[in-house]
Amino acid sequence: MHTPHALSLLTLIAITGCRPAEAPEDYEELVGFLFEHAADEDEAELIAGLENLHLWLEGENLETAEEGVSIQNLPESAVTALEGHAHAVTDLAGVSLATSSGYDGTVLMEALTQYSFADMMPDVYITYDRDFEEGKSCIVTRECLWAEGTVYSLADWGVLGEVEAERRIEFRWIELEDDWVFLQRWWLVEPSTGSALDLEISDQYYIGVNFPLDDGTRRVHASWLNMSMSTGDASSMAANNLINNWKKDAEDLDAWIDENL
């Protein structure tokens, strides 16, 4: 905001001792930073991170992200305040991917909050029960900027059996200089278990960032998880499979919107 007698930034820093919010510039660290700060009451660091991510997603960087990349671990500080069991960051495998949608953020927000994934992706989800505690009726239109709740899901993982999960979910709109961005964050509130091979996901964390484009939305996905099976640690295998899953999910979501919204 500009005022007739606005002080320069350097003068304000000298007087108040406050510095502008800072955020990482490296992609791998940035997505973890955004996960950690997604629910901050003070938006300053979150906005700084979103602006850095938006600047990063250009040219060769964008092409790399669209192929899928491994990312570094989350810091302990990112999970200590999360609701649920005693969350950990040890032995997590992390990956990230950028996809695109032909639909704007409002349409995507409607699909992701008002409809069941069991209807949108029936070949994956057997059950997808979402229960919002606040924000469901107003998050799409931005009459409110925050929504949160829980999800119970049962998914068909093919040879790995049926996998149960209970998640905490959050959606948030953030206004940047040019337009609105929305975030989607979730995590397991307790370990997820499968019906075959003693599959267990002890922890999984996800952040999605949705930037407006002239012809739709740039979507950035990042997740970290720790998974084991009777054959041993399966975290890296599961994380790498997420890249293909996200690519398919992005196509399926747009196809469902084509026919239903």
Secondary structure as GFF3:
##gff-version 3
##sequence-region A 1 261
A	DSSP	alpha_helix	9	16	.	.	.	ID=ss1
A	DSSP	alpha_helix	27	37	.	.	.	ID=ss2
A	DSSP	alpha_helix	44	56	.	.	.	ID=ss3
A	DSSP	alpha_helix	59	67	.	.	.	ID=ss4
A	DSSP	beta_strand	69	71	.	.	.	ID=ss5
A	DSSP	three_ten_helix	76	78	.	.	.	ID=ss6
A	DSSP	beta_strand	93	101	.	.	.	ID=ss7
A	DSSP	alpha_helix	105	114	.	.	.	ID=ss8
A	DSSP	alpha_helix	117	120	.	.	.	ID=ss9
A	DSSP	beta_strand	125	134	.	.	.	ID=ss10
A	DSSP	beta_strand	146	156	.	.	.	ID=ss11
A	DSSP	three_ten_helix	158	160	.	.	.	ID=ss12
A	DSSP	beta_strand	162	175	.	.	.	ID=ss13
A	DSSP	beta_strand	180	188	.	.	.	ID=ss14
A	DSSP	beta_strand	192	194	.	.	.	ID=ss15
A	DSSP	beta_strand	200	213	.	.	.	ID=ss16
A	DSSP	beta_strand	216	229	.	.	.	ID=ss17
A	DSSP	beta_strand	232	233	.	.	.	ID=ss18
A	DSSP	alpha_helix	235	260	.	.	.	ID=ss19
###
